[in-house]
Amino acid sequence: MLRYHIVLIALLFGIFCQPVFAQEAKPQPVARLITSLAPATRLPAAPTLIVEPNAIERRAFEQTNVVRVQNGLPPFVWDANVCRMARTHSESMSRQGFFAHVTPEGLRLRERARAAGILQYAVLGENIAYNQGYEDPGAFAVEKWMQSPKHRANILSPEFRAMAIGSFVAPDGSVYLTQTFITR
């Protein structure tokens, strides 16, 4: 009888207790797309995965840089961290049904940057846009921003060095865009 129990326990152990082997942790690829390294006195920014712009974001980014170069300014550099933050804000505006720089929870640009892990910067700014039914929503947003004195001032500010656009297309085809500027 004891022998039967030992065999039964060994069988159950073999069925339910499979050995687990540790896997070797492999580092993830990282990249930072900014114009220069932060001074040694600043904390290093967290590494990020590359975030490539989608078609709407790329078009708005390119059009913004065309305008900057036409006005004698250097083009912006794409910032992946800023893109993630901008995409989150655009999606939030769509899903929560608001259109503002401040979220319904009261989060302003600086708080949203902190929440996204963007802790070190010298200057931060933002433009937002909403449109529906335009064939080229990214270029249309830049065109409209350039017609507004405050939005135009952000785009043409020599203080800003990097920028990203985050877009979100709602189920009804509405396009929300958040253009965030930064100098680290």
C-alpha positions in Angstrom: 0.0 0.0 0.0 2.8 2.4 0.9 4.5 1.6 -2.4 1.3 2.4 -4.2 1.1 5.8 -2.5 4.7 6.6 -3.3 4.2 5.7 -7.0 0.9 7.8 -7.1 2.6 10.8 -5.5 5.6 10.5 -7.9 3.1 10.3 -10.8 1.1 13.3 -9.6 4.3 15.2 -8.9 5.5 14.5 -12.5 2.2 15.7 -14.0 1.5 18.8 -11.9 5.0 19.9 -11.0 6.9 20.6 -14.1 10.4 21.9 -13.7 10.9 25.6 -14.4 14.1 26.9 -15.8 15.2 30.5 -15.5 15.5 32.5 -18.7 18.3 34.9 -19.4 17.2 38.5 -19.3 18.0 40.2 -22.6 18.3 44.0 -22.8 15.7 45.7 -25.0 16.9 48.0 -27.8 16.8 51.7 -26.8 17.3 55.0 -28.5 17.0 58.7 -27.8 16.3 61.1 -30.5 17.3 64.5 -29.2 19.7 67.2 -30.4 22.3 67.0 -27.7 23.3 65.2 -24.5 22.1 66.6 -21.2 24.8 68.3 -19.1 26.4 66.1 -16.5 24.6 67.9 -13.7 21.2 66.7 -14.9 19.8 63.3 -14.1 19.9 61.0 -17.2 16.6 60.5 -18.9 15.2 57.0 -19.0 16.0 55.2 -22.2 13.1 54.7 -24.6 12.2 52.5 -27.5 12.1 54.2 -30.8 8.6 55.5 -31.7 8.2 56.1 -35.4 5.5 58.6 -36.5 2.5 57.3 -38.2 1.4 58.9 -41.6 -0.6 61.7 -40.0 2.1 62.5 -37.4 4.9 62.4 -40.1 3.0 64.8 -42.4 2.4 67.3 -39.6 6.0 67.0 -38.4 7.3 67.5 -41.9 5.0 70.5 -42.6 6.0 72.1 -39.3 9.7 71.8 -40.2 9.0 73.2 -43.6 7.5 76.3 -41.9 10.5 76.6 -39.5 13.1 76.4 -42.3 11.1 79.0 -44.4 11.4 81.3 -41.3 15.1 80.8 -40.9 14.9 78.4 -37.9 16.4 74.9 -37.6 14.1 72.0 -38.1 12.8 70.1 -35.0 14.2 66.8 -34.0 11.7 64.0 -33.3 11.4 63.1 -29.6 10.0 59.6 -28.9 9.1 60.3 -25.3 7.2 63.3 -26.3 5.4 61.4 -29.0 4.1 58.8 -26.5 2.9 61.6 -24.2 1.2 63.4 -27.1 -0.5 60.3 -28.4 -1.9 59.6 -24.9 -3.3 63.1 -24.7 -4.9 62.9 -28.2 -6.5 59.5 -27.3 -7.7 60.8 -24.0 -9.4 63.8 -25.6 -11.2 61.5 -28.0 -12.2 58.8 -25.5 -13.2 61.2 -22.7 -14.9 63.8 -25.0 -13.0 66.9 -24.3 -10.7 69.3 -26.3 -8.3 71.1 -24.0 -4.8 71.3 -22.7 -6.1 70.3 -19.3 -7.6 66.9 -18.8 -10.9 66.4 -17.0 -8.8 65.1 -14.0 -7.1 68.5 -13.9 -3.7 67.4 -15.3 -1.9 70.2 -17.1 1.0 69.7 -19.6 3.7 69.6 -16.9 1.8 67.0 -14.8 1.2 64.9 -18.0 4.9 65.1 -18.8 5.8 64.0 -15.3 3.4 61.1 -15.6 5.0 60.1 -18.9 8.4 60.0 -17.3 9.6 63.3 -18.8 11.3 64.8 -15.7 14.1 67.0 -17.1 13.5 69.8 -19.5 14.1 73.5 -19.8 11.0 74.5 -21.9 7.8 72.7 -22.7 4.9 73.8 -25.0 1.8 72.3 -26.7 -0.6 72.9 -29.6 -3.7 70.8 -30.0 -6.0 70.3 -33.1 -9.2 68.5 -34.0 -10.5 67.9 -37.5 -12.7 65.6 -39.4 -13.2 64.8 -43.1 -9.9 66.3 -44.4 -7.8 64.2 -46.7 -4.5 65.4 -45.1 -5.4 66.1 -41.4 -1.7 66.6 -40.4 -1.0 69.3 -42.9 -4.4 70.9 -42.3 -3.7 71.1 -38.6 -0.3 72.9 -39.3 -2.0 75.3 -41.7 -4.6 76.2 -39.0 -2.0 76.5 -36.3 0.0 78.9 -38.4 -3.1 81.1 -38.7 -3.4 81.4 -34.9 -0.9 83.8 -33.2 -0.3 81.6 -30.1 0.0 78.4 -32.0 2.3 80.0 -34.6 4.5 81.4 -31.8 5.0 77.9 -30.5 6.0 76.5 -33.9 8.3 79.4 -34.6 9.8 79.7 -31.1 13.6 79.5 -31.3 13.6 78.2 -27.7 12.2 74.8 -28.8 14.6 72.2 -30.2 12.6 69.0 -30.4 9.0 68.1 -31.0 6.6 65.3 -31.7 3.0 64.9 -32.7 0.7 62.4 -31.3 -2.5 61.6 -33.2 -5.6 59.5 -32.6 -8.3 58.7 -35.1 -11.7 58.2 -33.4 -14.2 55.6 -34.6 -16.2 58.4 -36.3 -13.1 59.5 -38.3 -12.4 62.5 -36.1 -8.6 63.2 -35.8 -7.1 64.6 -32.6 -3.6 65.9 -32.8 -1.3 67.0 -30.0 1.9 68.8 -30.9 4.3 68.9 -28.0 7.5 71.0 -28.0 10.5 70.5 -25.7 14.0 71.7 -25.0 16.0 69.5 -22.6 
